[in-house]
């Protein structure tokens, strides 16, 4: 446990947390809601939180509140025809 500390994170770390949560957990969070996740990731990198410790992070706020930053985090959407063949060709699947 950190026993009470604070961690500063950059905007890029917050956008990365948006990407990671979307990719690994299916969470579409907005920047303010995923900032705690970015902080925990930084705390682990700094050794403040050990990688074997259990941590709970509450993420609030839908990514639909801030679509502009969601696009910054995820990048330009891949467009394709609505078929399995097109999805496979595009590399999405």
VMD Tcl script that builds the backbone (N, CA, C; Angstrom):
set m [mol new atoms 279]
animate dup $m
set s [atomselect $m all]
$s set {name element resname resid chain x y z} {
  {N N UNK 1 A 0.843 -1.188 0.000}
  {CA C UNK 1 A 0.000 0.000 0.000}
  {C C UNK 1 A 0.878 1.237 0.000}
  {N N UNK 2 A 0.365 2.308 -0.543}
  {CA C UNK 2 A 1.145 3.538 -0.676}
  {C C UNK 2 A 1.267 4.293 0.639}
  {N N UNK 3 A 0.374 4.035 1.603}
  {CA C UNK 3 A 0.357 4.754 2.878}
  {C C UNK 3 A 0.185 6.254 2.684}
  {N N UNK 4 A -0.487 6.633 1.637}
  {CA C UNK 4 A -0.789 8.036 1.385}
  {C C UNK 4 A 0.300 8.725 0.597}
  {N N UNK 5 A 0.095 8.867 -0.656}
  {CA C UNK 5 A 1.041 9.570 -1.521}
  {C C UNK 5 A 0.267 10.137 -2.697}
  {N N UNK 6 A 0.894 10.971 -3.462}
  {CA C UNK 6 A 0.247 11.455 -4.680}
  {C C UNK 6 A 1.187 11.187 -5.839}
  {N N UNK 7 A 0.597 11.022 -6.987}
  {CA C UNK 7 A 1.339 10.707 -8.208}
  {C C UNK 7 A 0.877 11.673 -9.290}
  {N N UNK 8 A 1.815 12.309 -9.952}
  {CA C UNK 8 A 1.481 13.184 -11.078}
  {C C UNK 8 A 1.529 12.364 -12.365}
  {N N UNK 9 A 0.556 12.584 -13.242}
  {CA C UNK 9 A 0.540 11.910 -14.539}
  {C C UNK 9 A 0.349 12.948 -15.635}
  {N N UNK 10 A 0.830 12.622 -16.811}
  {CA C UNK 10 A 0.714 13.522 -17.954}
  {C C UNK 10 A -0.579 13.253 -18.718}
  {N N UNK 11 A -0.923 14.182 -19.581}
  {CA C UNK 11 A -2.088 13.975 -20.447}
  {C C UNK 11 A -1.912 12.718 -21.293}
  {N N UNK 12 A -0.693 12.481 -21.763}
  {CA C UNK 12 A -0.445 11.295 -22.593}
  {C C UNK 12 A -0.649 10.012 -21.795}
  {N N UNK 13 A -0.265 10.011 -20.521}
  {CA C UNK 13 A -0.497 8.833 -19.680}
  {C C UNK 13 A -1.994 8.599 -19.477}
  {N N UNK 14 A -2.750 9.674 -19.370}
  {CA C UNK 14 A -4.205 9.553 -19.223}
  {C C UNK 14 A -4.810 8.978 -20.499}
  {N N UNK 15 A -4.385 9.484 -21.658}
  {CA C UNK 15 A -4.881 8.948 -22.928}
  {C C UNK 15 A -4.485 7.481 -23.084}
  {N N UNK 16 A -3.287 7.134 -22.625}
  {CA C UNK 16 A -2.862 5.735 -22.686}
  {C C UNK 16 A -3.739 4.871 -21.785}
  {N N UNK 17 A -4.105 5.387 -20.615}
  {CA C UNK 17 A -5.002 4.643 -19.719}
  {C C UNK 17 A -6.357 4.428 -20.385}
  {N N UNK 18 A -6.823 5.425 -21.149}
  {CA C UNK 18 A -8.079 5.263 -21.894}
  {C C UNK 18 A -7.957 4.099 -22.868}
  {N N UNK 19 A -6.832 4.047 -23.589}
  {CA C UNK 19 A -6.608 2.966 -24.566}
  {C C UNK 19 A -6.540 1.610 -23.873}
  {N N UNK 20 A -5.773 1.532 -22.795}
  {CA C UNK 20 A -5.586 0.261 -22.093}
  {C C UNK 20 A -6.903 -0.247 -21.527}
  {N N UNK 21 A -7.661 0.629 -20.869}
  {CA C UNK 21 A -8.940 0.199 -20.296}
  {C C UNK 21 A -9.915 -0.243 -21.382}
  {N N UNK 22 A -9.927 0.462 -22.502}
  {CA C UNK 22 A -10.801 0.065 -23.603}
  {C C UNK 22 A -10.407 -1.274 -24.188}
  {N N UNK 23 A -9.108 -1.471 -24.370}
  {CA C UNK 23 A -8.603 -2.688 -25.005}
  {C C UNK 23 A -8.685 -3.897 -24.080}
  {N N UNK 24 A -8.371 -3.724 -22.793}
  {CA C UNK 24 A -8.269 -4.881 -21.898}
  {C C UNK 24 A -9.498 -5.122 -21.036}
  {N N UNK 25 A -10.268 -4.069 -20.756}
  {CA C UNK 25 A -11.404 -4.209 -19.843}
  {C C UNK 25 A -12.747 -3.875 -20.482}
  {N N UNK 26 A -12.730 -3.326 -21.701}
  {CA C UNK 26 A -13.977 -2.938 -22.347}
  {C C UNK 26 A -14.604 -1.708 -21.722}
  {N N UNK 27 A -13.789 -0.893 -21.054}
  {CA C UNK 27 A -14.279 0.326 -20.397}
  {C C UNK 27 A -13.987 1.515 -21.300}
  {N N UNK 28 A -15.026 2.261 -21.655}
  {CA C UNK 28 A -14.884 3.470 -22.466}
  {C C UNK 28 A -14.994 4.659 -21.518}
  {N N UNK 29 A -13.874 4.991 -20.890}
  {CA C UNK 29 A -13.866 6.056 -19.896}
  {C C UNK 29 A -13.421 7.380 -20.470}
  {N N UNK 30 A -13.865 8.461 -19.830}
  {CA C UNK 30 A -13.406 9.788 -20.227}
  {C C UNK 30 A -12.161 10.130 -19.409}
  {N N UNK 31 A -11.391 11.142 -19.822}
  {CA C UNK 31 A -10.102 11.411 -19.187}
  {C C UNK 31 A -10.142 11.552 -17.660}
  {N N UNK 32 A -11.058 12.335 -17.124}
  {CA C UNK 32 A -11.100 12.510 -15.666}
  {C C UNK 32 A -11.390 11.191 -14.965}
  {N N UNK 33 A -12.176 10.339 -15.597}
  {CA C UNK 33 A -12.544 9.069 -14.991}
  {C C UNK 33 A -11.442 8.028 -15.002}
  {N N UNK 34 A -10.492 8.149 -15.916}
  {CA C UNK 34 A -9.422 7.152 -15.995}
  {C C UNK 34 A -8.100 7.661 -15.427}
  {N N UNK 35 A -8.102 8.878 -14.913}
  {CA C UNK 35 A -6.870 9.442 -14.364}
  {C C UNK 35 A -6.332 8.603 -13.209}
  {N N UNK 36 A -7.214 8.063 -12.379}
  {CA C UNK 36 A -6.759 7.212 -11.271}
  {C C UNK 36 A -6.035 5.976 -11.792}
  {N N UNK 37 A -6.508 5.416 -12.892}
  {CA C UNK 37 A -5.835 4.259 -13.484}
  {C C UNK 37 A -4.439 4.645 -13.954}
  {N N UNK 38 A -4.324 5.806 -14.582}
  {CA C UNK 38 A -3.005 6.288 -15.004}
  {C C UNK 38 A -2.095 6.459 -13.790}
  {N N UNK 39 A -2.649 6.959 -12.696}
  {CA C UNK 39 A -1.868 7.139 -11.473}
  {C C UNK 39 A -1.403 5.826 -10.878}
  {N N UNK 40 A -2.263 4.830 -10.876}
  {CA C UNK 40 A -1.873 3.512 -10.353}
  {C C UNK 40 A -0.775 2.910 -11.221}
  {N N UNK 41 A -0.907 3.036 -12.520}
  {CA C UNK 41 A 0.121 2.500 -13.420}
  {C C UNK 41 A 1.470 3.171 -13.155}
  {N N UNK 42 A 1.446 4.492 -12.928}
  {CA C UNK 42 A 2.677 5.218 -12.626}
  {C C UNK 42 A 3.225 4.809 -11.261}
  {N N UNK 43 A 2.345 4.626 -10.280}
  {CA C UNK 43 A 2.775 4.209 -8.942}
  {C C UNK 43 A 3.449 2.836 -8.984}
  {N N UNK 44 A 2.937 1.938 -9.815}
  {CA C UNK 44 A 3.572 0.624 -9.977}
  {C C UNK 44 A 4.939 0.799 -10.636}
  {N N UNK 45 A 5.005 1.630 -11.674}
  {CA C UNK 45 A 6.279 1.876 -12.360}
  {C C UNK 45 A 7.309 2.495 -11.418}
  {N N UNK 46 A 6.851 3.344 -10.491}
  {CA C UNK 46 A 7.744 4.002 -9.527}
  {C C UNK 46 A 8.084 3.115 -8.337}
  {N N UNK 47 A 7.431 1.967 -8.213}
  {CA C UNK 47 A 7.676 1.080 -7.086}
  {C C UNK 47 A 6.918 1.455 -5.825}
  {N N UNK 48 A 6.021 2.436 -5.925}
  {CA C UNK 48 A 5.207 2.839 -4.773}
  {C C UNK 48 A 4.201 1.745 -4.452}
  {N N UNK 49 A 3.643 1.150 -5.487}
  {CA C UNK 49 A 2.740 0.010 -5.354}
  {C C UNK 49 A 3.447 -1.185 -5.979}
  {N N UNK 50 A 3.509 -2.267 -5.253}
  {CA C UNK 50 A 4.159 -3.483 -5.761}
  {C C UNK 50 A 3.238 -4.185 -6.759}
  {N N UNK 51 A 3.826 -4.822 -7.743}
  {CA C UNK 51 A 3.032 -5.460 -8.799}
  {C C UNK 51 A 2.170 -6.608 -8.284}
  {N N UNK 52 A 2.481 -7.145 -7.099}
  {CA C UNK 52 A 1.683 -8.246 -6.557}
  {C C UNK 52 A 0.610 -7.769 -5.581}
  {N N UNK 53 A 0.500 -6.449 -5.365}
  {CA C UNK 53 A -0.516 -5.921 -4.465}
  {C C UNK 53 A -1.846 -5.777 -5.197}
  {N N UNK 54 A -2.927 -5.887 -4.452}
  {CA C UNK 54 A -4.261 -5.708 -5.004}
  {C C UNK 54 A -4.678 -4.258 -4.818}
  {N N UNK 55 A -5.140 -3.647 -5.896}
  {CA C UNK 55 A -5.558 -2.246 -5.880}
  {C C UNK 55 A -6.924 -2.151 -6.542}
  {N N UNK 56 A -7.797 -1.350 -5.974}
  {CA C UNK 56 A -9.105 -1.096 -6.573}
  {C C UNK 56 A -9.131 0.327 -7.104}
  {N N UNK 57 A -9.556 0.482 -8.344}
  {CA C UNK 57 A -9.679 1.805 -8.954}
  {C C UNK 57 A -11.122 1.983 -9.393}
  {N N UNK 58 A -11.707 3.095 -9.010}
  {CA C UNK 58 A -13.066 3.411 -9.441}
  {C C UNK 58 A -12.958 4.387 -10.600}
  {N N UNK 59 A -13.522 3.994 -11.722}
  {CA C UNK 59 A -13.478 4.822 -12.922}
  {C C UNK 59 A -14.879 5.323 -13.228}
  {N N UNK 60 A -15.038 6.632 -13.233}
  {CA C UNK 60 A -16.348 7.226 -13.494}
  {C C UNK 60 A -16.304 8.035 -14.778}
  {N N UNK 61 A -17.433 8.243 -15.372}
  {CA C UNK 61 A -17.513 9.100 -16.551}
  {C C UNK 61 A -17.339 8.341 -17.844}
  {N N UNK 62 A -18.333 8.387 -18.677}
  {CA C UNK 62 A -18.321 7.713 -19.969}
  {C C UNK 62 A -17.458 8.465 -20.973}
  {N N UNK 63 A -16.801 7.714 -21.834}
  {CA C UNK 63 A -16.026 8.305 -22.912}
  {C C UNK 63 A -16.875 9.135 -23.858}
  {N N UNK 64 A -18.186 8.913 -23.832}
  {CA C UNK 64 A -19.077 9.703 -24.683}
  {C C UNK 64 A -19.141 11.158 -24.226}
  {N N UNK 65 A -18.676 11.443 -23.010}
  {CA C UNK 65 A -18.625 12.825 -22.530}
  {C C UNK 65 A -17.521 13.615 -23.216}
  {N N UNK 66 A -16.529 12.914 -23.760}
  {CA C UNK 66 A -15.370 13.582 -24.348}
  {C C UNK 66 A -14.874 12.792 -25.557}
  {N N UNK 67 A -15.663 12.793 -26.597}
  {CA C UNK 67 A -15.345 12.016 -27.795}
  {C C UNK 67 A -14.056 12.508 -28.448}
  {N N UNK 68 A -13.784 13.807 -28.370}
  {CA C UNK 68 A -12.571 14.364 -28.978}
  {C C UNK 68 A -11.321 13.685 -28.408}
  {N N UNK 69 A -11.237 13.573 -27.089}
  {CA C UNK 69 A -10.074 12.913 -26.493}
  {C C UNK 69 A -10.114 11.408 -26.690}
  {N N UNK 70 A -11.285 10.838 -26.808}
  {CA C UNK 70 A -11.379 9.411 -27.112}
  {C C UNK 70 A -10.753 9.137 -28.475}
  {N N UNK 71 A -11.017 10.011 -29.434}
  {CA C UNK 71 A -10.407 9.857 -30.760}
  {C C UNK 71 A -8.897 10.063 -30.691}
  {N N UNK 72 A -8.449 11.000 -29.838}
  {CA C UNK 72 A -7.001 11.186 -29.645}
  {C C UNK 72 A -6.378 9.915 -29.088}
  {N N UNK 73 A -7.069 9.275 -28.160}
  {CA C UNK 73 A -6.537 8.065 -27.526}
  {C C UNK 73 A -6.551 6.882 -28.484}
  {N N UNK 74 A -7.638 6.709 -29.201}
  {CA C UNK 74 A -7.818 5.519 -30.030}
  {C C UNK 74 A -7.267 5.669 -31.440}
  {N N UNK 75 A -7.164 6.891 -31.912}
  {CA C UNK 75 A -6.739 7.100 -33.285}
  {C C UNK 75 A -7.931 7.087 -34.229}
  {N N UNK 76 A -7.646 7.320 -35.488}
  {CA C UNK 76 A -8.698 7.387 -36.493}
  {C C UNK 76 A -9.376 6.021 -36.639}
  {N N UNK 77 A -10.703 6.001 -36.650}
  {CA C UNK 77 A -11.407 4.719 -36.809}
  {C C UNK 77 A -11.088 4.068 -38.154}
  {N N UNK 78 A -11.042 2.758 -38.166}
  {CA C UNK 78 A -10.860 1.998 -39.397}
  {C C UNK 78 A -12.231 1.778 -40.020}
  {N N UNK 79 A -12.384 2.189 -41.250}
  {CA C UNK 79 A -13.657 2.039 -41.947}
  {C C UNK 79 A -13.589 0.812 -42.852}
  {N N UNK 80 A -14.687 0.062 -42.885}
  {CA C UNK 80 A -14.766 -1.080 -43.791}
  {C C UNK 80 A -16.229 -1.416 -44.045}
  {N N UNK 81 A -16.447 -2.215 -45.051}
  {CA C UNK 81 A -17.792 -2.666 -45.380}
  {C C UNK 81 A -18.311 -3.571 -44.259}
  {N N UNK 82 A -19.629 -3.627 -44.071}
  {CA C UNK 82 A -20.189 -4.449 -42.992}
  {C C UNK 82 A -20.286 -5.935 -43.355}
  {N N UNK 83 A -19.123 -6.572 -43.438}
  {CA C UNK 83 A -19.108 -8.013 -43.708}
  {C C UNK 83 A -17.914 -8.633 -42.987}
  {N N UNK 84 A -18.021 -9.911 -42.685}
  {CA C UNK 84 A -16.938 -10.621 -42.016}
  {C C UNK 84 A -15.674 -10.597 -42.866}
  {N N UNK 85 A -15.840 -10.781 -44.160}
  {CA C UNK 85 A -14.688 -10.774 -45.069}
  {C C UNK 85 A -13.964 -9.432 -45.016}
  {N N UNK 86 A -14.721 -8.329 -45.035}
  {CA C UNK 86 A -14.111 -7.000 -44.983}
  {C C UNK 86 A -13.413 -6.765 -43.645}
  {N N UNK 87 A -14.007 -7.240 -42.554}
  {CA C UNK 87 A -13.373 -7.106 -41.238}
  {C C UNK 87 A -12.051 -7.859 -41.191}
  {N N UNK 88 A -12.047 -9.071 -41.711}
  {CA C UNK 88 A -10.821 -9.867 -41.726}
  {C C UNK 88 A -9.753 -9.210 -42.592}
  {N N UNK 89 A -10.146 -8.664 -43.741}
  {CA C UNK 89 A -9.219 -7.993 -44.645}
  {C C UNK 89 A -8.616 -6.743 -44.018}
  {N N UNK 90 A -9.424 -6.019 -43.242}
  {CA C UNK 90 A -8.973 -4.757 -42.651}
  {C C UNK 90 A -8.000 -4.963 -41.499}
  {N N UNK 91 A -7.943 -6.183 -40.964}
  {CA C UNK 91 A -7.069 -6.447 -39.827}
  {C C UNK 91 A -7.729 -6.187 -38.486}
  {N N UNK 92 A -9.006 -5.819 -38.494}
  {CA C UNK 92 A -9.731 -5.566 -37.249}
  {C C UNK 92 A -9.891 -6.860 -36.465}
  {N N UNK 93 A -10.167 -7.954 -37.169}
  {CA C UNK 93 A -10.323 -9.258 -36.497}
  {C C UNK 93 A -9.040 -10.034 -36.519}
}
mol reanalyze $m
mol bondsrecalc $m
mol representation Tube
mol addrep $m
